[in-house]
Amino acid sequence: MLTRIEIDGFKTFENFALDLGPFVVILGPNASGKSNLFDAIRLLSHLAGTDLRTAVKTLRGEPQELFRREADGSSVTRMAFTVELLLAPEVRDPWGDTVKISHSRVRYEVEIERRKDDRGIERLVVAKEEAKPILAQSDKWRPKQQELSAQFRQLFMKYGRRTPWLTTTTGESGGKRSFKINQDGRKGRTRPAEAAEATVLSSITSAEFPHLYALREEMRSWRFLQLDPNALRRPSPTTAALELEPDGANLATVLARIQAETAMEIRPKGDLADIAADLTSLIPGVVGVSIEEDKKNREYRIDIDMRDGFPFSSRVVSDGTLRVLALLTLLHDPKHRGLVCFEEPENGVHPFRLKAMIERLRELVTDPTSEEVEEQEPLSQMLLNSHSPVVLSCLEDDEAMFADMVSVVNPEVDKISRKTRIRPVKGQGELLAEENREYVSKVEVERYLHSVDREG
């Protein structure tokens, strides 16, 4: 679970920090940095599994465009990211080794620099990388400003280490830098850091170093949904990926896999029945979901059963129905854990159904304040972005954040640059009680979103 992110030097971010709970919605106008935040999280996720060059190719823009532009038009040469995470109680690697985690709160830092090599070719390198334990006495995470439940603390909040797992060191008299992996069940090791084009984290592919591997797997589990109705409508090959793709193109195959893995004699559809029940409660007229296999073409297709008794294929049902079905599929998937980033949940969904959908999504994420959590329960989290006043009206206290752009004046060059700001949304009474400019009133946000809605 991602509990805090800090960004400096990436796109529109400068000395930026944001604390996150299990369910957060960021509201704001276009070009305010909402999607840039998702890009930063996406970059970190890819850096945990691949090299720098490959990771930046997954983002919008050229590599040099990812670095923050200064007021004089030049770009910075360094970007830095820090995330604070809550790790799952145990981790299992691809070879079947399962290891218990003794310390679940981790702070991970990585810095990326633009450097020219001996031939004058600009390259991206990892300049710094560290992973440190967050100690109990300094852990300030409080989702929704509430105390964590005793059950949640006992099962998930473990503090068994005081020394870092990974550090960046410099030799004597300014010698060469190295990445040092410290002992964690196995003897540590050192790797050169002068021209690193991949993170150390991306190389930890087994539970040999359990906490670093758990950190890597947590970051790699982060999912980003940019659902494409055209992709959702098509049947998907039986050989398609078994985890939902960002555009939803393999939705039918994922549903078929969930049904097969969870089916029982008394419950032949398995968890597909739960997905169908949720869809029924959110979309009027829907009474069921079926998956049919076309053996000749080696494809799966989705049929939506309607109240009038006739099934409709995914080719003809509404965009909103398919988007909701895809989101419910991901959240009900037994293989799913971790963070889901989802843009504009209101698209294709009738405003009268949005509240029910938001309530159901809230129920499907982990609640750290509940006494009913179980150790086997995967830590699940959602980060949405939206510009809908209807979505704002559906949110509870401390779930809403407001993103906008602020001007930064550089008197040395007499120029102005812009950066992203994201502030918690408070009710007017709470705002006055806080007397803190780092908050924005719900009334102000609502007025702004309504004005944008009318202009659109």
CORBELHU-V857622 format. One record per backbone hydrogen bond with DSSP energy under -1.0 kcal/mol. NH is the residue of the N-H (numbers start at 1). CO is the residue of the C=O. Records with the same first field share a line. If there is no record, write none. Layout:
BEGIN
NH=CO + CO
END
This chain:
BEGIN
3=84
4=84
5=18
6=82
7=16
8=80
9=13
11=66
13=10
16=7
18=5
20=3
24=382
25=399
26=384
27=401
28=386
37=33
38=34
39=35
40=36
41=37
42=38
43=39
44=40
45=41
46=42
47=43
48=44
49=46
50=46
52=197
55=51
56=52
58=55
59=56
65=62
66=63
68=9
70=74
73=70
76=68
79=112
80=8
81=110
82=6
83=108
84=4
85=106
86=1
87=104
91=99
93=97
96=93
99=91
101=89
104=158
106=85
107=132
108=83
109=130
110=81
111=128
112=79
113=125
114=77
115=123
117=121
120=117
123=115
125=113
126=196
127=111
128=111
130=109
131=166
132=107
134=105
138=135
145=142
146=143
149=368
153=149
154=150
155=151
156=152
157=153
158=156
165=131
166=131
167=180
169=178
171=176
178=169
179=191
180=167
181=189
182=165
184=186
189=181
191=179
193=177
203=200
204=201
205=203
213=209
214=210
215=211
216=212
217=213
218=214
219=215
220=216
221=217
223=339
225=341
226=246
228=247
232=228
233=229
236=300
238=298
240=237
248=245
251=248
254=250
255=251
256=252
257=253
258=254
259=255
260=256
261=257
262=258
263=259
264=267
270=267
272=269
273=270
275=271
276=272
277=273
278=274
279=275
280=276
281=277
282=278
283=279
286=283
287=305
288=305
290=303
292=301
294=299
295=293
298=294
299=294
300=236
301=292
303=290
304=312
305=288
306=310
307=285
309=306
312=304
314=302
316=313
322=318
323=319
324=320
325=321
326=322
327=323
328=324
329=325
330=326
331=327
332=328
333=329
336=333
338=379
340=381
341=223
342=383
343=225
344=385
347=344
349=346
353=350
357=353
358=354
359=355
360=356
361=357
362=358
363=359
364=360
366=380
370=367
377=374
381=338
382=22
383=340
384=24
385=342
386=26
392=388
393=389
394=391
395=392
399=396
401=25
402=423
403=27
404=421
406=419
408=417
410=415
414=410
415=410
417=408
419=406
420=12
421=404
423=402
425=400
426=440
431=427
432=428
433=429
434=430
435=431
439=436
440=424
442=426
445=441
446=442
447=443
448=444
449=445
450=446
451=447
452=448
453=449
454=450
455=451
456=452
END
